[in-house]
Amino acid sequence: RERARAATTAEILRLAREQMAAEGPAALSLRAIAREMGMVSSAIYRYYASRDELLTALIIDSYERLGAASDPDRLAGVRRRAGLLAGVPSRRSRLSISASSAFALFGVISSGRT
């Protein structure tokens, strides 16, 4: 049951990121995400009580990704285990992408466009 909830939560976050990338943060919609997942709109509120709560989760996720990308020891270990020593974007590229995501989300929240 916990794994199913974690998988659904991860899918909601993934779809929210895609929706924001395609349509902008102002268009973020829990109902649209629920529809895309094939669930009734009321079911998504079991995972996130509001749009603001989902935005907060996205900000936290962005900062966690930024932290993971900025930890060279952790990143080197992940690369070694995955066999991805070549063909991976540089640390600077990953930091730039993660920082851009985090600051874009933060800008939406602080500007009051939630």
N, C-alpha and C positions, 0 to 999 in steps of 0.2 A: 504494500500500500504506500509506504514512504517513497519507494522508488518511482512508482507511478506519479505521485504528486510532484516529485523532483523533476521528472521528465516533462510533465505538463507545464510546470513553472518555467523550465528552460525553454520550452517551445514558445510559450507566451513572450518571453524576453526576446527570443530570436525574431519572432514575427513583429514585435514592437520596433525592434531596431530596423528591420526591413521596411516597415511602414514609414518610419521617420525618415529613412534615407530616400525613399521614393516620393513622399508627399510633404515632407517637412514635419517638424515637431508639433506644430499647431493642429495638424490633422490626426494626431494620435487618437485612436478610438478603441476602447475596450470591446465595444459591440462588433466592430469590424474584425478584430482579432478573433473573437469568439466565432463569428460567422466563418472565417477562414479555417478555423480548427474543426468546424462541423459541430459545435456545441451551441446550446441555447445561450442567449446573451446573459441571462441571470447566472449561469454556471460559472462564468469567468470571475464573478465577484467573490467566489469562494477562495480564489487565489490572490486577488488584489481587490481591496474594498473600494478603490477609486482610481481615477486616472492619475491623480497626484501620487498615490502610493506606487503605481506602476512606474511613473517617472522617477521617483526616489529609488526604486529598485534598479532602474537603468543607470542612474548616476553611480550608485554603489558598485554595480557590475563594471562600469567603465573605469572607476578608480581601482578596483581589484585587478583588472586587466592591465592597467597602467603600472601598478606595483609589480605584477608578475613580469612585465616586459622590461622593467628597469632593474630587476635583480639578475645581474649577469651570472652568478653562480647557479641559481635555480634554472635559468634559461639554458645554460650550458649542459646541465644535467638532463633536462628535458630533451635537448637536441641529441645528446649521446644515446639516451634510451630509445628515442624514435629513429635514430639513424639519419637525422636531418642536418648534418654538418654543412652541407652545400645546398644552395638554392633557396635559402631562407632569407627573407628581407632583413636588412641590417637592423641593429638595435635602435639606431637613430630613427629609421623609418617606422618601426613598431611604436616607439615612444611618441612620434609625431602623430600617428594615426590614433593611438589611444588618447593622447592629450586632446586632440581635436574633438573626439567623441565626447570626452568628459566636459570640456569647456563649452561645447555646443549645447549639451544638455543643461549645464549650469546656467548658461545664458537664458535659456527658455524659462527656467524656474525663477531666476532673479528678476527677469523682466516682467513677470506676472502673466505671461502668456500660457497658463496651464489650463 
